[in-house]
């Protein structure tokens, strides 16, 4: 009896070219499995695509002097071509900006919210008055709260290896402008931990 099998791989951020570590770690095993299941006669749907949202993209786009849209357009095509050259057997390679994703993700969110599975909370986050925006941890540098290293990243210290929240940094500042940051309240939605 033939089975229907859905195979997905982690979506690569469209913020730079892929390297063979990406291929060996996430995509080659899934491709091998898809080919194996097809050889067995199963009905396989192997999907993947570019993740076009996230701080990694906005940061690399800003550093490259491009808009996030321009940036992801470039790297989606580069990575798609790379997968094609390696003859990956995706049935569908898409993008998270594909219009078909919008309605589906909004439906998921609205259903979770309506059923009480999303909590709204106000938290204090780091804000740049110079850039007039909140900055995610990848945009933040400062002094490590554990060892005092003055060039610690917003989520981890490269000197002592400590992990922390960006709001724990001493004297936090913008990675792009070196301007000091302040704490400011902001509203976010959270998925509560399962009980």
Secondary structure, 3 states (H helix, E strand, C coil): CCCEEEEECCCEECCCCCCHHHHHHHHHHHHHHHHHHHHCCCEEEEEEEEECCCHHHHHHHHHHCCCHHHHHHHHHHHHHHHHHHCCCCCCEEEECCCHHHHHHHHHHHHHHHHCCCEEEEEEEEEEECCCCEECCHHHEEEECCCCCCCCEECCECCCCCCECCHHHCEEEEECCCCCECEEEEEEEEEECCCC
